[in-house]
Amino acid sequence: MTWYLLRRVGQAAAVVVGVMILTFIMIHLEPGNAARATLGIRASASRIAIFNHTYGLDQPLYRQFISYVAQVARGNFGTSYSMQQPVSTLIAQRLPRDAVLLGLSTAAALAIALPLGIYQAVRRNSAVDHLLTGTSFTLYSMPDFFFAILLIALFSVEFHLLPPEAPQATSVGGILADPRALVLPVLTLALVSVASYSRYMRSSAIDVLAQDYIRVARAKGLPERLVLSRHVLRNSLLPIVTMVGLSLPTIVSGAVIAEEVFNYPGMGLLFFHAATSQDFPVLLGSTLIVGVATVVGNLAADLAYGVLDPRIRHGS
């Protein structure tokens, strides 16, 4: 187990370094000029030269990368060009708000998808199964921004049931104190994720229902409710655990769109504004945080296998 953890931590570190290198190169190859985007189109050549020298943008790319890695190793993600604040401070302020949004949306998606997938597996090839499958594919193929606008048009403009804007509080407590304003952002991310989770859950549950131990449990007279909850649900969760870890980048990318549409003050909105203003330190810091979170999520999913399935052991 110890050797497995050490090996996975080493692999995770290599992945994070790779993400840093690719992100750094791609961002600096982006067309445009960070100094011009920050200072304005009328900035003089001398002001642009001072800006580039201050932030090291006049150095060769490999030196900029070495300097950036040295800063990150000290816990310094640089300073935002446009907001003139440390990137670590900006991330620390917004990360808890994203944890609320992504946590609630993922929990809601799983709460809907898991029983839905099992229900479809039990009633497979029925009219209800085909109807739910069509609905899932429709939600899965729908762009996040379009779905968010539809929800606003329906619940805010047409029926005046929910506010079109997310909570504007700066603290987690303030955000949770306005649950009505959270409904539409959470619903946007949750319903799009339900489609993929429920499809994987359905396929996994169908495989489990065909196993011999399910027949034995039913032959012993175990009620169908206990068969589904004790045997089918637990043994069908392994693909979902993998999906949750692997879908984190997709959820975060969807959160960027949802936060912009609903004006939610989280990492997604920060990343969107940084992308439009070529704020390199914020883009790099945000991407690095998402990369680390994805790697940690995958590692946690692998470790959870041993808990869900005792036959799986992580050893040397």
N, C-alpha and C positions, 0 to 999 in steps of 0.2 A: 504493500500500500504506500509506504514511504517513497520507494523508488518510482512508483507510478505518479505520485504527486510531483516529485522533483522533475520527472520527465515532462509532464504536462505544463508545469510552470515554465520550464525552459522553452517549450514550444510556444507558449503564450507570449513570452518575452520576444521571441523571434517574430511572431506575427505582429506584435505592437510596433516593433522597429520597422518592419516592412510597411506597415500602414503609415508610419511617420514619413518614411522616405518617399513613397508614392504620392502621399498627400502634399508634401512639401514641393515636389517637382511639378505636380499637376497645377497647384495653385500659382506657382511662379511662372508657369507657361501660359497662364490665362491672359488673353489679350486685354490691353488697357494699361493704365498706369495708376498704381496705388496712390502716389503723391498727388496726381491730378484729380483722382476721385475724392481724396480727402480735402485738399486745399481749394478745389474748384477749378473750372476751366480757365479762369482769368489769372491764375497764379503765375507769378514771374518765374523765369528760369532759375534765378538765385534762390528763391524760396523752395522750389522743387529740389534743387541741389542740397540745400540745408536739410530738408526733410529726409532725403535719401541717405545722407551721411549720418543723421541722427539715429535712424533705425537700421543702419547697416545695409541698406538696399543697393548701395553703390559697390559692394564687395562681390567677388565671384560667388556663384551659387553654392559651391561646396563649402566655402567659408561661412556663408550664412547658415547652412545646415549644421555645421559643427558648432557654431555659436548657439544655435537654437537648442540642440541636444544638450549642450552644457547648461543652458538655462533651465530646461525641463528637469534635468537631474537634480537641480537645486530647488525644484518646486516652483520655478518662475516661468510662466507661460507668456511673458512679454506684456506689453501695454497696448491697449486698443488704440488704433490710429484716430478714430472718429470720436470716441468717448473719453479718451485720455484717462482711463482707469486700468488697473491691472486686470488681465484676463482671468486670473485665478479668482479675483473678487467677483467679477461678473458671473462666472460659472457657479461659484459658491452661492450667490444670491438666487440664481435661477434653477439650479439643479433640484432643490427640494420641491419647487413648484412642478417641475417635470415629473418627479417621482410620484406626485399626487395624480397628475393627469394620466400618465402611462400605467401606474399601478391600478387605478380605478378602471381604466378601459380594458386592461388585460384581464383583471378579475371578472369584470362583467362579460367579456367575450368567452372566457372559460366556463362561467356559470351557465351561459346559454348553450355553448357548443357541445359540452360533454354530454349532458342528458339528451340533447338533440341528436347527436351522432349515435348514441346507443338506441334511441327510439327508432331512428332510420334503419339501423342494423336489424332490429327485431322485426320491423315492418318493411323489410327490403323488398323492392320491386312492386310495392303497392302504389296506389294513386297518390297517397300522402307523401311517400318517399320521393316520387318523381316531382311532386310540387315543391317540396323542400329543397330538392337538388337544384331545380331551376332557379329558385330564389337565392340559393347560395352562390350559384355561378353568376347571377346578376349582380349581387353585392360584391363579389370578388373582382369582377371586371370593371366596376364603376370607379372612376377616378375620385380620390379623396376630396379634392376641392369642389367637384361637381356635386358629390353627395352632401357635403357640408352646406353648400348653397341651397340645395333642395330642402334640407331640414330647416334652414332659416326661413325659406319662403313658406314652408308649410306651418311650422309651429310658432314662428314669430310674426310673420307678415299676415298670413291668412287667418290663423286662429288666435293669435296674441296670447299664447299659453306660456311661452318661455322667452327670456331675453335673447337677443341675437348676439350679444357680446359676452365673452367669458368673464369671470371675476377679475377685477383689476387690483385686488389687494396684493401687497408685496410679501405677506407672510403666509405660511401654510394654514395657520388658524383662520386668517381672514378669508382665504380661498374656500376653505371648508365651511365657513359661516354663510356662504351664499350658494347653497346646493343647486338652486334652480338654474343659475347661470352656468353650472358645470355640466348640466344634462346634455346639451347639444354637442360640445366638444368630446365628451366621453362617448356619447352614442355614435358619433362619426367614426372614431377609431375602433370602437368595439364591434360594430356591425360589419365593418370591412374585414376584421380579423376572424369573426365568427365563421365566415365561409370556409376558410382554409382549415381551421381547427375542426369544424364539424365533419368535413370530408375525410380528414385523416382519422378522426375518431370512428366514423362509420366503417371505414375499411378495416381498421384494427379490430373493432368489435365483431365484425363479420368473421374474421379469422379466429378470434377467441371462441365464438359461439360454436364453431365446428370442432373444437377440441374435445378429447375424450373425457376430461375431468368435468366438463359442463354436462355431458350426458350422465356421468356418474352422479353428479349433484342432483340432477333432476330425477334420476332413477331412485335416489334415496328419499324423495318426497320433499326436498327443500323448496320452499315457496319461490316463485319466479322473482319476486322482489329481492330476496336474499341472494339468489343466483346472480342477478344483474349487479347488485351492489358489492357483494363480497368477491366474486370471481371475475365477472366480465369487466367491470369498471377498472379495477386495479391492474389487471393484466393488459388492458387496452391503453393504459396511460403512457407507456414507454415512447411511442412515436410523438405524443403530444408534448412530453418533456423536451424532446429534441426540438420540436417545432417552436416551443416558447423561447429556447435559447437562440435558435437560428433566426427567428423572426424579429428579434430586437432591432436590427438595423431598419427593417421594413416599417416597424411601428414608429421608430424615431423619425424616419423620413416622412411618414404620414403625419406625424406630429408637427413637423415644420410647416406643412400646408395648413393643417387644422389651426395651429396657433396664429398663423397669419390671417386666416379667414375670420377667426373669432377674437383676434387681438389678445391672445393669452400671453401673459408676460413670462414666458419660459425660455428654455434653451433654443427651441425651434424658431421663435420670433427673433431671438438674438442672432442665430445663424443666418436667417433670411436677410436681415438688415446688413450683416457683415458681408454676405455674398454680393449684395447690390452695391456696396460701397468699397469692395475690395479691401476689407479689413483683415489682412493676412493673419495676424496673431489670434484673432477671435476664431477664424475659420480653422486654423491648425489646432488650437486648444479644444474646440468643440469636437472636431473629428477624432482627436486623440482620446477624449473622454468616451465617446461612443465606441471606439475600437476596443478600449480596455473593458468597457461594460459588456461588449459582445463576447470577448474572450472569457471573461469571468462567468458569464451566463452559460456558455458552452461547457466550461469546466464543472459548474454546479450541476448541469444536466447529466453529465457523465457520472458524477458522484451519486446523484439521485437514483441512478439505475440500480445500484446495489441495495438501496432501501426499498424500492418498488418490487424488485425481482431478486429474491435471495440467491438464485442460481448464478447471478452475476457477481463476480468478485474481482476487485482491482488489486492485483498483486504483481510480483516480479515474474 
